[in-house]
Amino acid sequence: MRKSMLPLLFVFLHVSASWAASGPLFNTISQCVSAQAKLQSSEVSKILVAKDSPSYTSVLQNYIRNARFNTTATPKPVIIVTPTAESHVSAAVVCAKKSGIQIRIRSGGHDYEGVSYVSDVAFIIIDMFNLRSIDIDLKTQTAWVQTGATLGELYYSISQKSKTLGFPAGVCPTVGVGGHFSGGGYGFLIRKFGLTTDNVVDAKIVDVQGRILDRKAMGEDLFWAIRGGGGASFGVILSFNIRLVTLPPTISVFRLERYLEENATDIVVKYQQVAPTTDENLFMRMLVQPVDSKVKKGEKTIRITIIAEYQGDANTLVALLGKEFPELGLKKGDIAEMSWIQSVLWWNQIPNGTAPSVLLDRDVNDADFVRRKSDYIKTPIPRAGLESLWTKIVAIGKPGLVFNPYGGKMNQIPPTATPFAHRAGFLFKVQHSITWSEPGPEAEQLHTGEIRKLHDALTPYVTQNPRSAYLNYRDFDIGINQKGTYEEGKVYGEKYFNQNFDRLVQVKTQVDPENFFRNQQSIPTHSKA
């Protein structure tokens, strides 16, 4: 069942006088925003949503993408700010700081731990969904994208302007630009063009003083930090200026499945050698999932799925993998040729022939309950290790793994170029994935336990000291900062950023010395050490 888009319209409607009953904090924030942004009270009422507003629940829930954080027990914001202009964001920051209340910044709501819209202390959400403009300059092959836009909206906008340009970002079209870009971002073009954030050339941010700064005004240190270090530790990012990339007219894709009863283990052994070293035009994702056996009734087995995209034609791809990866047995009949924008739909399993305008749909089916974890692999898992892992995955029962190969462009960018340090020498990023539909604490406890067991099972084969992780696969199990100290932040910070963590702390200390922009896994300041 799809949520109605109608509740979003409430944001633009004049609000009844009952909002005035929201209490002194709402009145204080409202008056402050009015003064800071030079707005009439009737204009302020259109962008501030109080808890007793009739639209509060719909506005809050429209961008909750994880049912774990859509319960009656989930902490709720005292106010939701829905800015329609950059000056509204600036005013909200200044007024929240004056009032001594924390903020959370939400662009798409896909944070796996709900950091963008949940807090254990009183807080305000600055919800960026109205700030979604996309301005493409074909002459310079760049675009300004506001952080409330979605990846689907960006891809669609590019496709309407050009048949040869694209952009390297994530697969899911409802992911918000703000969190995806500032946390690193990646997709099926990563081996050719690097991370999403590697293709950001400018940005605009509201700092702790409420100033709106571009790259020149913010300086290179802050600009470095917000390209992979997570923007919410440093301010509210308003927009990114991105460099578009040139793509061939024909792109080839395929999806192949193999079971243990076939030659799945042989394929995984060879996959680990080929996927990070092959032609940079080829990206091969691999899913590892426990499923019912088709051979032995009542038993579980492992299914391997290779999902791939090649920047070129099918004949060239068949020849390439026939030479490098004959175990896969790829045939031309397994491959579909299409344009880049069609491949975006294909990755989302949207039927062939569907108009690209489907990417504009922000509405999603009712959110499932989701947990994710991440790891990095530097050395291929040996056959004996794989066979042991298969046994453990089947025994655990539900969670699976997603292997995403690096190499190519990722090997060419220094680990200190951005806060994202996992470059040359890292073969795969691995996502641990579990999704369930049954509500309640018992189900959450069960399935959280399962994914933790899977995480433990992978321990012998992944990076150590630190056990590296990916910021955009947010995971509180690797540490949270309860006191705002450097020591607490270092626990998770070195896992997300490796050697770049201390530079992020230095930037944070310079631009936000009082640690106003903070959350459970934000960058700490040196002053709290």
Salt bridges, closest charged atoms under 4 A:
GLU86 OE1 - LYS204 NZ 3.06
ASP111 OD2 - ARG474 NE 3.25
GLU113 OE1 - ARG68 NH2 3.27
GLU113 OE2 - ARG371 NH2 3.86
ASP127 OD2 - ARG106 NH2 2.62
GLU153 OE2 - ARG132 NH1 3.95
GLU153 OE2 - ARG362 NE 2.62
ASP198 OD2 - ARG423 NH1 2.81
ASP207 OD2 - ARG211 NH2 2.66
GLU220 OE2 - ARG215 NE 2.83
ASP221 OD1 - ARG503 NH2 3.04
ASP266 OD1 - ARG383 NH1 2.92
GLU280 OE2 - LYS192 NZ 3.58
ASP292 OD1 - LYS300 NZ 3.29
GLU327 OE1 - LYS270 NZ 3.31
ASP334 OD2 - LYS331 NZ 3.95
ASP361 OD2 - ARG2 NH1 3.08
ASP375 OD2 - HIS432 NE2 2.80
ASP375 OD2 - HIS455 NE2 3.65
ASP375 OD1 - ARG467 NE 2.75
GLU438 OE2 - HIS447 NE2 2.68
GLU444 OE2 - ARG68 NE 3.15
GLU450 OE1 - HIS447 ND1 2.76
ASP475 OD1 - ARG371 NH2 3.88
ASP475 OD2 - LYS373 NZ 2.94
ASP477 OD2 - ARG371 NH2 3.44
ASP477 OD2 - LYS373 NZ 2.59
ASP477 OD2 - ARG452 NE 2.80
GLU494 OE2 - LYS490 NZ 3.92
ASP512 OD2 - LYS508 NZ 2.72
GLU514 OE1 - LYS97 NZ 3.24
